[in-house]
């Protein structure tokens, strides 16, 4: 899994020196200012995706020419059964960040944080994810 993580990091940023997807995510978010669509997945999501790929490549396509293939249940390989929709990808064991952590909000303020700053509007202190790196008047006021 560590080799796969390092490979995925290089897919998203070939100049990144990080070797784990979680540390690369933080590095890319804080230094490269990329959108959430252009950063590597978290390790838990990468693990589930890897399970799905192994299931499809190893079991499904690996036995494509077998008359009566023996294919295990997909529920242990990154899939979950949902009512009326069949098998759906199981993305991660972790809760969705947007719903559980409003502190992931980051502002793009270059000089200080005016009233239109995302953090100020959400009544949150700026963090190291922000362009101001948390060194602004917003943190002194709160």
Order of alpha helices (4+ residues) and beta strands (2+ residues): alpha-alpha-alpha-beta-beta-alpha-alpha-alpha
